[in-house]
């Protein structure tokens, strides 16, 4: 939408970050043509562990990005790669997908309010808790807003109020970056969607039956 970047720069920034995360996961799992299927499986298992940690940290945006990347057409079609993924990681992956599908706005708001309440209690000294932030998946909110009816949509106020609560809760994060992880991420050469699929077909030719769906759009809910 023309001019949308000026009207909602923060939303655009979140969308770009989400897309970059998806691209990063795909690119790192594909690697290069010299990597073996077992090497790529180790990369897939790494991101499954990261997704599991994101769930524990209540970073649902990163969780969704990782899961979408692993289910994308370039990665999902690599049957040899998935065949080398351990049974334990595969089981964790299925649980993460199921958990992600269960997340909705009502549940997120309940969790956010609980975090705010805990923070207020800690400030008043009634209990001591480690700060816990939460980052929701923005698409859950945006796809429920009919852009052709914005002036007449009474739900906008409700959604904006929810987003303000989530913005406050997200600011509670206080994480220290791991240097070796940052170095790894910076070393990954990002690929666009066409390059990713082309490399995927080089790694495992098209003659092999694809078993998974392609990369979903940012605002479209995933169905398995």
mmCIF file of the C-alpha atoms, coordinates in Angstrom:
data_MODEL
# 
_entry.id   MODEL 
# 
loop_
_atom_site.group_PDB 
_atom_site.id 
_atom_site.type_symbol 
_atom_site.label_atom_id 
_atom_site.label_alt_id 
_atom_site.label_comp_id 
_atom_site.label_asym_id 
_atom_site.label_entity_id 
_atom_site.label_seq_id 
_atom_site.pdbx_PDB_ins_code 
_atom_site.Cartn_x 
_atom_site.Cartn_y 
_atom_site.Cartn_z 
_atom_site.occupancy 
_atom_site.B_iso_or_equiv 
_atom_site.pdbx_formal_charge 
_atom_site.auth_seq_id 
_atom_site.auth_comp_id 
_atom_site.auth_asym_id 
_atom_site.auth_atom_id 
_atom_site.pdbx_PDB_model_num 
ATOM 1   C CA . UNK A 1 1   ? 0.000   0.000   0.000  1.00 0.00 ? 1   UNK A CA 1 
ATOM 2   C CA . UNK A 1 2   ? 1.531   3.297   -1.136 1.00 0.00 ? 2   UNK A CA 1 
ATOM 3   C CA . UNK A 1 3   ? 2.531   5.500   1.769  1.00 0.00 ? 3   UNK A CA 1 
ATOM 4   C CA . UNK A 1 4   ? 1.969   2.733   4.319  1.00 0.00 ? 4   UNK A CA 1 
ATOM 5   C CA . UNK A 1 5   ? 5.586   2.973   5.487  1.00 0.00 ? 5   UNK A CA 1 
ATOM 6   C CA . UNK A 1 6   ? 4.999   6.589   6.520  1.00 0.00 ? 6   UNK A CA 1 
ATOM 7   C CA . UNK A 1 7   ? 1.718   5.828   8.280  1.00 0.00 ? 7   UNK A CA 1 
ATOM 8   C CA . UNK A 1 8   ? 2.951   2.784   10.210 1.00 0.00 ? 8   UNK A CA 1 
ATOM 9   C CA . UNK A 1 9   ? 6.781   2.678   10.251 1.00 0.00 ? 9   UNK A CA 1 
ATOM 10  C CA . UNK A 1 10  ? 6.906   0.435   13.329 1.00 0.00 ? 10  UNK A CA 1 
ATOM 11  C CA . UNK A 1 11  ? 4.632   -2.128  11.698 1.00 0.00 ? 11  UNK A CA 1 
ATOM 12  C CA . UNK A 1 12  ? 6.769   -2.076  8.566  1.00 0.00 ? 12  UNK A CA 1 
ATOM 13  C CA . UNK A 1 13  ? 9.891   -2.570  10.683 1.00 0.00 ? 13  UNK A CA 1 
ATOM 14  C CA . UNK A 1 14  ? 8.338   -5.589  12.431 1.00 0.00 ? 14  UNK A CA 1 
ATOM 15  C CA . UNK A 1 15  ? 7.309   -7.116  9.106  1.00 0.00 ? 15  UNK A CA 1 
ATOM 16  C CA . UNK A 1 16  ? 10.795  -6.622  7.643  1.00 0.00 ? 16  UNK A CA 1 
ATOM 17  C CA . UNK A 1 17  ? 12.376  -8.168  10.722 1.00 0.00 ? 17  UNK A CA 1 
ATOM 18  C CA . UNK A 1 18  ? 9.995   -11.127 10.523 1.00 0.00 ? 18  UNK A CA 1 
ATOM 19  C CA . UNK A 1 19  ? 10.767  -11.676 6.832  1.00 0.00 ? 19  UNK A CA 1 
ATOM 20  C CA . UNK A 1 20  ? 14.505  -11.392 7.526  1.00 0.00 ? 20  UNK A CA 1 
ATOM 21  C CA . UNK A 1 21  ? 14.203  -14.041 10.247 1.00 0.00 ? 21  UNK A CA 1 
ATOM 22  C CA . UNK A 1 22  ? 12.420  -16.417 7.867  1.00 0.00 ? 22  UNK A CA 1 
ATOM 23  C CA . UNK A 1 23  ? 15.084  -15.824 5.209  1.00 0.00 ? 23  UNK A CA 1 
ATOM 24  C CA . UNK A 1 24  ? 17.893  -16.347 7.721  1.00 0.00 ? 24  UNK A CA 1 
ATOM 25  C CA . UNK A 1 25  ? 16.547  -19.718 8.861  1.00 0.00 ? 25  UNK A CA 1 
ATOM 26  C CA . UNK A 1 26  ? 15.999  -20.940 5.301  1.00 0.00 ? 26  UNK A CA 1 
ATOM 27  C CA . UNK A 1 27  ? 19.433  -19.789 4.120  1.00 0.00 ? 27  UNK A CA 1 
ATOM 28  C CA . UNK A 1 28  ? 21.267  -21.336 7.076  1.00 0.00 ? 28  UNK A CA 1 
ATOM 29  C CA . UNK A 1 29  ? 19.467  -24.679 6.665  1.00 0.00 ? 29  UNK A CA 1 
ATOM 30  C CA . UNK A 1 30  ? 20.232  -24.864 2.950  1.00 0.00 ? 30  UNK A CA 1 
ATOM 31  C CA . UNK A 1 31  ? 23.862  -23.928 3.436  1.00 0.00 ? 31  UNK A CA 1 
ATOM 32  C CA . UNK A 1 32  ? 25.837  -24.653 0.262  1.00 0.00 ? 32  UNK A CA 1 
ATOM 33  C CA . UNK A 1 33  ? 25.893  -27.413 -2.351 1.00 0.00 ? 33  UNK A CA 1 
ATOM 34  C CA . UNK A 1 34  ? 28.848  -28.991 -0.538 1.00 0.00 ? 34  UNK A CA 1 
ATOM 35  C CA . UNK A 1 35  ? 26.811  -29.669 2.604  1.00 0.00 ? 35  UNK A CA 1 
ATOM 36  C CA . UNK A 1 36  ? 25.470  -33.172 3.098  1.00 0.00 ? 36  UNK A CA 1 
ATOM 37  C CA . UNK A 1 37  ? 21.877  -34.016 4.038  1.00 0.00 ? 37  UNK A CA 1 
ATOM 38  C CA . UNK A 1 38  ? 23.147  -34.836 7.521  1.00 0.00 ? 38  UNK A CA 1 
ATOM 39  C CA . UNK A 1 39  ? 24.788  -31.395 7.778  1.00 0.00 ? 39  UNK A CA 1 
ATOM 40  C CA . UNK A 1 40  ? 21.527  -29.739 6.793  1.00 0.00 ? 40  UNK A CA 1 
ATOM 41  C CA . UNK A 1 41  ? 19.629  -31.896 9.284  1.00 0.00 ? 41  UNK A CA 1 
ATOM 42  C CA . UNK A 1 42  ? 21.892  -30.597 12.046 1.00 0.00 ? 42  UNK A CA 1 
ATOM 43  C CA . UNK A 1 43  ? 21.015  -27.039 11.005 1.00 0.00 ? 43  UNK A CA 1 
ATOM 44  C CA . UNK A 1 44  ? 17.307  -27.934 11.103 1.00 0.00 ? 44  UNK A CA 1 
ATOM 45  C CA . UNK A 1 45  ? 17.729  -29.445 14.574 1.00 0.00 ? 45  UNK A CA 1 
ATOM 46  C CA . UNK A 1 46  ? 19.527  -26.291 15.719 1.00 0.00 ? 46  UNK A CA 1 
ATOM 47  C CA . UNK A 1 47  ? 16.567  -24.121 14.698 1.00 0.00 ? 47  UNK A CA 1 
ATOM 48  C CA . UNK A 1 48  ? 14.121  -26.499 16.342 1.00 0.00 ? 48  UNK A CA 1 
ATOM 49  C CA . UNK A 1 49  ? 16.038  -25.997 19.598 1.00 0.00 ? 49  UNK A CA 1 
ATOM 50  C CA . UNK A 1 50  ? 15.984  -22.239 19.052 1.00 0.00 ? 50  UNK A CA 1 
ATOM 51  C CA . UNK A 1 51  ? 12.225  -22.364 18.443 1.00 0.00 ? 51  UNK A CA 1 
ATOM 52  C CA . UNK A 1 52  ? 11.803  -24.337 21.664 1.00 0.00 ? 52  UNK A CA 1 
ATOM 53  C CA . UNK A 1 53  ? 13.738  -21.646 23.533 1.00 0.00 ? 53  UNK A CA 1 
ATOM 54  C CA . UNK A 1 54  ? 11.646  -18.918 21.879 1.00 0.00 ? 54  UNK A CA 1 
ATOM 55  C CA . UNK A 1 55  ? 8.520   -20.617 23.214 1.00 0.00 ? 55  UNK A CA 1 
ATOM 56  C CA . UNK A 1 56  ? 10.014  -20.701 26.715 1.00 0.00 ? 56  UNK A CA 1 
ATOM 57  C CA . UNK A 1 57  ? 10.881  -16.993 26.403 1.00 0.00 ? 57  UNK A CA 1 
ATOM 58  C CA . UNK A 1 58  ? 7.384   -16.228 25.087 1.00 0.00 ? 58  UNK A CA 1 
ATOM 59  C CA . UNK A 1 59  ? 8.812   -14.812 21.866 1.00 0.00 ? 59  UNK A CA 1 
ATOM 60  C CA . UNK A 1 60  ? 5.930   -15.986 19.702 1.00 0.00 ? 60  UNK A CA 1 
ATOM 61  C CA . UNK A 1 61  ? 6.937   -13.848 16.718 1.00 0.00 ? 61  UNK A CA 1 
ATOM 62  C CA . UNK A 1 62  ? 10.321  -15.561 16.409 1.00 0.00 ? 62  UNK A CA 1 
ATOM 63  C CA . UNK A 1 63  ? 8.671   -18.942 17.039 1.00 0.00 ? 63  UNK A CA 1 
ATOM 64  C CA . UNK A 1 64  ? 6.277   -18.380 14.128 1.00 0.00 ? 64  UNK A CA 1 
ATOM 65  C CA . UNK A 1 65  ? 9.095   -17.176 11.838 1.00 0.00 ? 65  UNK A CA 1 
ATOM 66  C CA . UNK A 1 66  ? 11.211  -20.263 12.511 1.00 0.00 ? 66  UNK A CA 1 
ATOM 67  C CA . UNK A 1 67  ? 8.325   -22.664 12.027 1.00 0.00 ? 67  UNK A CA 1 
ATOM 68  C CA . UNK A 1 68  ? 7.262   -20.993 8.770  1.00 0.00 ? 68  UNK A CA 1 
ATOM 69  C CA . UNK A 1 69  ? 10.835  -21.210 7.499  1.00 0.00 ? 69  UNK A CA 1 
ATOM 70  C CA . UNK A 1 70  ? 11.114  -24.914 8.317  1.00 0.00 ? 70  UNK A CA 1 
ATOM 71  C CA . UNK A 1 71  ? 7.807   -25.526 6.533  1.00 0.00 ? 71  UNK A CA 1 
ATOM 72  C CA . UNK A 1 72  ? 8.746   -23.400 3.514  1.00 0.00 ? 72  UNK A CA 1 
ATOM 73  C CA . UNK A 1 73  ? 9.000   -24.934 0.074  1.00 0.00 ? 73  UNK A CA 1 
ATOM 74  C CA . UNK A 1 74  ? 12.839  -24.803 -0.094 1.00 0.00 ? 74  UNK A CA 1 
ATOM 75  C CA . UNK A 1 75  ? 13.233  -26.608 3.260  1.00 0.00 ? 75  UNK A CA 1 
ATOM 76  C CA . UNK A 1 76  ? 10.081  -28.690 3.513  1.00 0.00 ? 76  UNK A CA 1 
ATOM 77  C CA . UNK A 1 77  ? 10.763  -30.562 0.263  1.00 0.00 ? 77  UNK A CA 1 
ATOM 78  C CA . UNK A 1 78  ? 14.205  -31.828 1.403  1.00 0.00 ? 78  UNK A CA 1 
ATOM 79  C CA . UNK A 1 79  ? 13.162  -35.363 2.279  1.00 0.00 ? 79  UNK A CA 1 
ATOM 80  C CA . UNK A 1 80  ? 16.739  -36.621 2.672  1.00 0.00 ? 80  UNK A CA 1 
ATOM 81  C CA . UNK A 1 81  ? 17.482  -33.796 5.097  1.00 0.00 ? 81  UNK A CA 1 
ATOM 82  C CA . UNK A 1 82  ? 14.361  -34.447 7.170  1.00 0.00 ? 82  UNK A CA 1 
ATOM 83  C CA . UNK A 1 83  ? 15.181  -38.143 7.098  1.00 0.00 ? 83  UNK A CA 1 
ATOM 84  C CA . UNK A 1 84  ? 18.366  -37.406 9.053  1.00 0.00 ? 84  UNK A CA 1 
ATOM 85  C CA . UNK A 1 85  ? 16.588  -35.288 11.677 1.00 0.00 ? 85  UNK A CA 1 
ATOM 86  C CA . UNK A 1 86  ? 16.505  -37.191 14.966 1.00 0.00 ? 86  UNK A CA 1 
ATOM 87  C CA . UNK A 1 87  ? 13.309  -38.683 16.316 1.00 0.00 ? 87  UNK A CA 1 
ATOM 88  C CA . UNK A 1 88  ? 13.534  -36.469 19.389 1.00 0.00 ? 88  UNK A CA 1 
ATOM 89  C CA . UNK A 1 89  ? 13.846  -33.280 17.322 1.00 0.00 ? 89  UNK A CA 1 
ATOM 90  C CA . UNK A 1 90  ? 11.017  -34.368 15.023 1.00 0.00 ? 90  UNK A CA 1 
ATOM 91  C CA . UNK A 1 91  ? 8.769   -34.942 18.006 1.00 0.00 ? 91  UNK A CA 1 
ATOM 92  C CA . UNK A 1 92  ? 9.677   -31.533 19.461 1.00 0.00 ? 92  UNK A CA 1 
ATOM 93  C CA . UNK A 1 93  ? 8.998   -29.932 16.075 1.00 0.00 ? 93  UNK A CA 1 
ATOM 94  C CA . UNK A 1 94  ? 5.500   -31.424 15.914 1.00 0.00 ? 94  UNK A CA 1 
ATOM 95  C CA . UNK A 1 95  ? 4.743   -30.223 19.443 1.00 0.00 ? 95  UNK A CA 1 
ATOM 96  C CA . UNK A 1 96  ? 5.945   -26.711 18.597 1.00 0.00 ? 96  UNK A CA 1 
ATOM 97  C CA . UNK A 1 97  ? 3.738   -26.562 15.504 1.00 0.00 ? 97  UNK A CA 1 
ATOM 98  C CA . UNK A 1 98  ? 0.732   -27.699 17.511 1.00 0.00 ? 98  UNK A CA 1 
ATOM 99  C CA . UNK A 1 99  ? 1.448   -25.157 20.243 1.00 0.00 ? 99  UNK A CA 1 
ATOM 100 C CA . UNK A 1 100 ? 1.869   -22.363 17.714 1.00 0.00 ? 100 UNK A CA 1 
ATOM 101 C CA . UNK A 1 101 ? -1.484  -23.177 16.124 1.00 0.00 ? 101 UNK A CA 1 
ATOM 102 C CA . UNK A 1 102 ? -3.197  -22.885 19.508 1.00 0.00 ? 102 UNK A CA 1 
ATOM 103 C CA . UNK A 1 103 ? -2.010  -19.330 20.163 1.00 0.00 ? 103 UNK A CA 1 
ATOM 104 C CA . UNK A 1 104 ? -4.676  -16.671 19.687 1.00 0.00 ? 104 UNK A CA 1 
ATOM 105 C CA . UNK A 1 105 ? -5.297  -13.044 20.661 1.00 0.00 ? 105 UNK A CA 1 
ATOM 106 C CA . UNK A 1 106 ? -7.374  -13.828 23.750 1.00 0.00 ? 106 UNK A CA 1 
ATOM 107 C CA . UNK A 1 107 ? -4.711  -16.119 25.173 1.00 0.00 ? 107 UNK A CA 1 
ATOM 108 C CA . UNK A 1 108 ? -1.932  -13.632 24.388 1.00 0.00 ? 108 UNK A CA 1 
ATOM 109 C CA . UNK A 1 109 ? -3.815  -10.823 26.139 1.00 0.00 ? 109 UNK A CA 1 
ATOM 110 C CA . UNK A 1 110 ? -4.380  -12.989 29.212 1.00 0.00 ? 110 UNK A CA 1 
ATOM 111 C CA . UNK A 1 111 ? -0.667  -13.834 29.357 1.00 0.00 ? 111 UNK A CA 1 
ATOM 112 C CA . UNK A 1 112 ? 0.340   -10.193 28.873 1.00 0.00 ? 112 UNK A CA 1 
ATOM 113 C CA . UNK A 1 113 ? -1.919  -8.998  31.674 1.00 0.00 ? 113 UNK A CA 1 
ATOM 114 C CA . UNK A 1 114 ? -0.511  -11.672 33.973 1.00 0.00 ? 114 UNK A CA 1 
ATOM 115 C CA . UNK A 1 115 ? 3.015   -10.436 33.233 1.00 0.00 ? 115 UNK A CA 1 
ATOM 116 C CA . UNK A 1 116 ? 2.003   -6.831  33.928 1.00 0.00 ? 116 UNK A CA 1 
ATOM 117 C CA . UNK A 1 117 ? 0.431   -7.913  37.221 1.00 0.00 ? 117 UNK A CA 1 
ATOM 118 C CA . UNK A 1 118 ? 3.617   -9.750  38.221 1.00 0.00 ? 118 UNK A CA 1 
ATOM 119 C CA . UNK A 1 119 ? 5.665   -6.673  37.397 1.00 0.00 ? 119 UNK A CA 1 
ATOM 120 C CA . UNK A 1 120 ? 3.434   -4.453  39.532 1.00 0.00 ? 120 UNK A CA 1 
ATOM 121 C CA . UNK A 1 121 ? 3.675   -6.908  42.426 1.00 0.00 ? 121 UNK A CA 1 
ATOM 122 C CA . UNK A 1 122 ? 7.468   -6.922  42.144 1.00 0.00 ? 122 UNK A CA 1 
ATOM 123 C CA . UNK A 1 123 ? 7.546   -3.115  42.195 1.00 0.00 ? 123 UNK A CA 1 
ATOM 124 C CA . UNK A 1 124 ? 5.438   -3.026  45.359 1.00 0.00 ? 124 UNK A CA 1 
ATOM 125 C CA . UNK A 1 125 ? 7.620   -5.638  47.012 1.00 0.00 ? 125 UNK A CA 1 
ATOM 126 C CA . UNK A 1 126 ? 4.954   -8.309  47.465 1.00 0.00 ? 126 UNK A CA 1 
ATOM 127 C CA . UNK A 1 127 ? 7.014   -10.803 45.505 1.00 0.00 ? 127 UNK A CA 1 
ATOM 128 C CA . UNK A 1 128 ? 10.261  -11.081 43.605 1.00 0.00 ? 128 UNK A CA 1 
ATOM 129 C CA . UNK A 1 129 ? 10.184  -12.448 40.086 1.00 0.00 ? 129 UNK A CA 1 
ATOM 130 C CA . UNK A 1 130 ? 12.642  -12.448 37.224 1.00 0.00 ? 130 UNK A CA 1 
ATOM 131 C CA . UNK A 1 131 ? 11.550  -10.074 34.464 1.00 0.00 ? 131 UNK A CA 1 
ATOM 132 C CA . UNK A 1 132 ? 9.717   -11.935 31.726 1.00 0.00 ? 132 UNK A CA 1 
ATOM 133 C CA . UNK A 1 133 ? 8.848   -10.250 28.461 1.00 0.00 ? 133 UNK A CA 1 
ATOM 134 C CA . UNK A 1 134 ? 6.593   -11.462 25.687 1.00 0.00 ? 134 UNK A CA 1 
ATOM 135 C CA . UNK A 1 135 ? 6.562   -10.783 21.935 1.00 0.00 ? 135 UNK A CA 1 
ATOM 136 C CA . UNK A 1 136 ? 3.338   -11.682 20.081 1.00 0.00 ? 136 UNK A CA 1 
ATOM 137 C CA . UNK A 1 137 ? 3.034   -12.514 16.400 1.00 0.00 ? 137 UNK A CA 1 
ATOM 138 C CA . UNK A 1 138 ? 1.783   -9.270  14.868 1.00 0.00 ? 138 UNK A CA 1 
ATOM 139 C CA . UNK A 1 139 ? -0.031  -11.075 12.066 1.00 0.00 ? 139 UNK A CA 1 
ATOM 140 C CA . UNK A 1 140 ? -2.601  -12.345 14.576 1.00 0.00 ? 140 UNK A CA 1 
ATOM 141 C CA . UNK A 1 141 ? -3.752  -8.753  15.001 1.00 0.00 ? 141 UNK A CA 1 
ATOM 142 C CA . UNK A 1 142 ? -3.316  -7.311  11.523 1.00 0.00 ? 142 UNK A CA 1 
ATOM 143 C CA . UNK A 1 143 ? -5.183  -9.974  9.618  1.00 0.00 ? 143 UNK A CA 1 
ATOM 144 C CA . UNK A 1 144 ? -8.286  -9.295  11.740 1.00 0.00 ? 144 UNK A CA 1 
ATOM 145 C CA . UNK A 1 145 ? -8.364  -5.655  10.661 1.00 0.00 ? 145 UNK A CA 1 
ATOM 146 C CA . UNK A 1 146 ? -10.311 -5.066  7.388  1.00 0.00 ? 146 UNK A CA 1 
ATOM 147 C CA . UNK A 1 147 ? -8.298  -2.232  5.845  1.00 0.00 ? 147 UNK A CA 1 
ATOM 148 C CA . UNK A 1 148 ? -11.210 -1.193  3.618  1.00 0.00 ? 148 UNK A CA 1 
ATOM 149 C CA . UNK A 1 149 ? -13.337 -0.457  6.703  1.00 0.00 ? 149 UNK A CA 1 
ATOM 150 C CA . UNK A 1 150 ? -10.858 1.233   9.053  1.00 0.00 ? 150 UNK A CA 1 
ATOM 151 C CA . UNK A 1 151 ? -12.862 4.428   9.702  1.00 0.00 ? 151 UNK A CA 1 
ATOM 152 C CA . UNK A 1 152 ? -15.963 2.405   10.575 1.00 0.00 ? 152 UNK A CA 1 
ATOM 153 C CA . UNK A 1 153 ? -14.294 -0.427  12.441 1.00 0.00 ? 153 UNK A CA 1 
ATOM 154 C CA . UNK A 1 154 ? -14.911 -0.211  16.196 1.00 0.00 ? 154 UNK A CA 1 
ATOM 155 C CA . UNK A 1 155 ? -12.531 -3.131  16.797 1.00 0.00 ? 155 UNK A CA 1 
ATOM 156 C CA . UNK A 1 156 ? -9.549  -0.930  15.916 1.00 0.00 ? 156 UNK A CA 1 
ATOM 157 C CA . UNK A 1 157 ? -9.587  0.737   19.335 1.00 0.00 ? 157 UNK A CA 1 
ATOM 158 C CA . UNK A 1 158 ? -9.641  -2.636  21.056 1.00 0.00 ? 158 UNK A CA 1 
ATOM 159 C CA . UNK A 1 159 ? -6.767  -3.974  18.966 1.00 0.00 ? 159 UNK A CA 1 
ATOM 160 C CA . UNK A 1 160 ? -4.687  -0.819  19.491 1.00 0.00 ? 160 UNK A CA 1 
ATOM 161 C CA . UNK A 1 161 ? -5.233  -1.111  23.246 1.00 0.00 ? 161 UNK A CA 1 
ATOM 162 C CA . UNK A 1 162 ? -4.054  -4.721  23.152 1.00 0.00 ? 162 UNK A CA 1 
ATOM 163 C CA . UNK A 1 163 ? -0.999  -3.764  21.109 1.00 0.00 ? 163 UNK A CA 1 
ATOM 164 C CA . UNK A 1 164 ? -0.051  -1.084  23.638 1.00 0.00 ? 164 UNK A CA 1 
ATOM 165 C CA . UNK A 1 165 ? -0.127  -3.701  26.398 1.00 0.00 ? 165 UNK A CA 1 
ATOM 166 C CA . UNK A 1 166 ? 2.014   -6.063  24.318 1.00 0.00 ? 166 UNK A CA 1 
ATOM 167 C CA . UNK A 1 167 ? 4.443   -3.243  23.506 1.00 0.00 ? 167 UNK A CA 1 
ATOM 168 C CA . UNK A 1 168 ? 4.924   -2.605  27.221 1.00 0.00 ? 168 UNK A CA 1 
ATOM 169 C CA . UNK A 1 169 ? 5.431   -6.305  27.966 1.00 0.00 ? 169 UNK A CA 1 
ATOM 170 C CA . UNK A 1 170 ? 7.937   -6.698  25.110 1.00 0.00 ? 170 UNK A CA 1 
ATOM 171 C CA . UNK A 1 171 ? 10.058  -3.941  26.653 1.00 0.00 ? 171 UNK A CA 1 
ATOM 172 C CA . UNK A 1 172 ? 10.536  -6.112  29.757 1.00 0.00 ? 172 UNK A CA 1 
ATOM 173 C CA . UNK A 1 173 ? 13.040  -8.271  27.868 1.00 0.00 ? 173 UNK A CA 1 
ATOM 174 C CA . UNK A 1 174 ? 16.578  -7.924  29.197 1.00 0.00 ? 174 UNK A CA 1 
ATOM 175 C CA . UNK A 1 175 ? 18.674  -10.432 27.255 1.00 0.00 ? 175 UNK A CA 1 
ATOM 176 C CA . UNK A 1 176 ? 22.416  -10.363 26.669 1.00 0.00 ? 176 UNK A CA 1 
ATOM 177 C CA . UNK A 1 177 ? 23.515  -11.318 23.122 1.00 0.00 ? 177 UNK A CA 1 
ATOM 178 C CA . UNK A 1 178 ? 25.806  -14.329 22.770 1.00 0.00 ? 178 UNK A CA 1 
ATOM 179 C CA . UNK A 1 179 ? 28.825  -13.326 20.691 1.00 0.00 ? 179 UNK A CA 1 
ATOM 180 C CA . UNK A 1 180 ? 29.262  -16.712 18.997 1.00 0.00 ? 180 UNK A CA 1 
ATOM 181 C CA . UNK A 1 181 ? 25.583  -16.742 17.996 1.00 0.00 ? 181 UNK A CA 1 
ATOM 182 C CA . UNK A 1 182 ? 25.798  -13.193 16.634 1.00 0.00 ? 182 UNK A CA 1 
ATOM 183 C CA . UNK A 1 183 ? 28.897  -14.158 14.628 1.00 0.00 ? 183 UNK A CA 1 
ATOM 184 C CA . UNK A 1 184 ? 27.075  -17.173 13.198 1.00 0.00 ? 184 UNK A CA 1 
ATOM 185 C CA . UNK A 1 185 ? 24.062  -15.131 12.174 1.00 0.00 ? 185 UNK A CA 1 
ATOM 186 C CA . UNK A 1 186 ? 26.203  -12.450 10.550 1.00 0.00 ? 186 UNK A CA 1 
ATOM 187 C CA . UNK A 1 187 ? 28.085  -15.084 8.555  1.00 0.00 ? 187 UNK A CA 1 
ATOM 188 C CA . UNK A 1 188 ? 24.936  -16.454 6.896  1.00 0.00 ? 188 UNK A CA 1 
ATOM 189 C CA . UNK A 1 189 ? 24.485  -15.196 3.345  1.00 0.00 ? 189 UNK A CA 1 
ATOM 190 C CA . UNK A 1 190 ? 20.752  -14.446 2.988  1.00 0.00 ? 190 UNK A CA 1 
ATOM 191 C CA . UNK A 1 191 ? 18.968  -15.841 -0.069 1.00 0.00 ? 191 UNK A CA 1 
ATOM 192 C CA . UNK A 1 192 ? 15.743  -14.561 -1.570 1.00 0.00 ? 192 UNK A CA 1 
ATOM 193 C CA . UNK A 1 193 ? 12.849  -16.939 -2.195 1.00 0.00 ? 193 UNK A CA 1 
ATOM 194 C CA . UNK A 1 194 ? 13.828  -17.713 -5.795 1.00 0.00 ? 194 UNK A CA 1 
ATOM 195 C CA . UNK A 1 195 ? 17.476  -18.351 -4.900 1.00 0.00 ? 195 UNK A CA 1 
ATOM 196 C CA . UNK A 1 196 ? 16.454  -20.552 -1.970 1.00 0.00 ? 196 UNK A CA 1 
ATOM 197 C CA . UNK A 1 197 ? 14.211  -22.751 -4.078 1.00 0.00 ? 197 UNK A CA 1 
ATOM 198 C CA . UNK A 1 198 ? 16.797  -22.999 -6.860 1.00 0.00 ? 198 UNK A CA 1 
ATOM 199 C CA . UNK A 1 199 ? 19.455  -24.152 -4.386 1.00 0.00 ? 199 UNK A CA 1 
ATOM 200 C CA . UNK A 1 200 ? 16.994  -26.562 -2.790 1.00 0.00 ? 200 UNK A CA 1 
ATOM 201 C CA . UNK A 1 201 ? 16.359  -28.163 -6.190 1.00 0.00 ? 201 UNK A CA 1 
ATOM 202 C CA . UNK A 1 202 ? 20.100  -28.509 -6.713 1.00 0.00 ? 202 UNK A CA 1 
ATOM 203 C CA . UNK A 1 203 ? 20.473  -30.254 -3.386 1.00 0.00 ? 203 UNK A CA 1 
ATOM 204 C CA . UNK A 1 204 ? 17.567  -32.618 -4.003 1.00 0.00 ? 204 UNK A CA 1 
ATOM 205 C CA . UNK A 1 205 ? 16.275  -32.677 -7.603 1.00 0.00 ? 205 UNK A CA 1 
ATOM 206 C CA . UNK A 1 206 ? 12.632  -31.959 -8.416 1.00 0.00 ? 206 UNK A CA 1 
ATOM 207 C CA . UNK A 1 207 ? 12.043  -35.611 -9.268 1.00 0.00 ? 207 UNK A CA 1 
ATOM 208 C CA . UNK A 1 208 ? 11.829  -36.325 -5.570 1.00 0.00 ? 208 UNK A CA 1 
ATOM 209 C CA . UNK A 1 209 ? 8.275   -35.938 -4.311 1.00 0.00 ? 209 UNK A CA 1 
ATOM 210 C CA . UNK A 1 210 ? 7.741   -32.751 -2.311 1.00 0.00 ? 210 UNK A CA 1 
ATOM 211 C CA . UNK A 1 211 ? 6.016   -33.494 0.974  1.00 0.00 ? 211 UNK A CA 1 
ATOM 212 C CA . UNK A 1 212 ? 5.334   -30.066 2.455  1.00 0.00 ? 212 UNK A CA 1 
ATOM 213 C CA . UNK A 1 213 ? 3.590   -26.824 1.541  1.00 0.00 ? 213 UNK A CA 1 
ATOM 214 C CA . UNK A 1 214 ? 5.340   -23.672 0.387  1.00 0.00 ? 214 UNK A CA 1 
ATOM 215 C CA . UNK A 1 215 ? 6.177   -20.588 2.362  1.00 0.00 ? 215 UNK A CA 1 
ATOM 216 C CA . UNK A 1 216 ? 3.052   -18.984 3.733  1.00 0.00 ? 216 UNK A CA 1 
ATOM 217 C CA . UNK A 1 217 ? 2.299   -15.309 3.471  1.00 0.00 ? 217 UNK A CA 1 
ATOM 218 C CA . UNK A 1 218 ? 2.877   -13.157 6.525  1.00 0.00 ? 218 UNK A CA 1 
ATOM 219 C CA . UNK A 1 219 ? -0.785  -12.641 7.373  1.00 0.00 ? 219 UNK A CA 1 
ATOM 220 C CA . UNK A 1 220 ? -2.109  -16.078 6.405  1.00 0.00 ? 220 UNK A CA 1 
ATOM 221 C CA . UNK A 1 221 ? -2.757  -18.583 9.249  1.00 0.00 ? 221 UNK A CA 1 
ATOM 222 C CA . UNK A 1 222 ? -0.949  -21.887 8.867  1.00 0.00 ? 222 UNK A CA 1 
ATOM 223 C CA . UNK A 1 223 ? -2.851  -25.118 8.511  1.00 0.00 ? 223 UNK A CA 1 
ATOM 224 C CA . UNK A 1 224 ? -1.313  -28.552 8.487  1.00 0.00 ? 224 UNK A CA 1 
# 
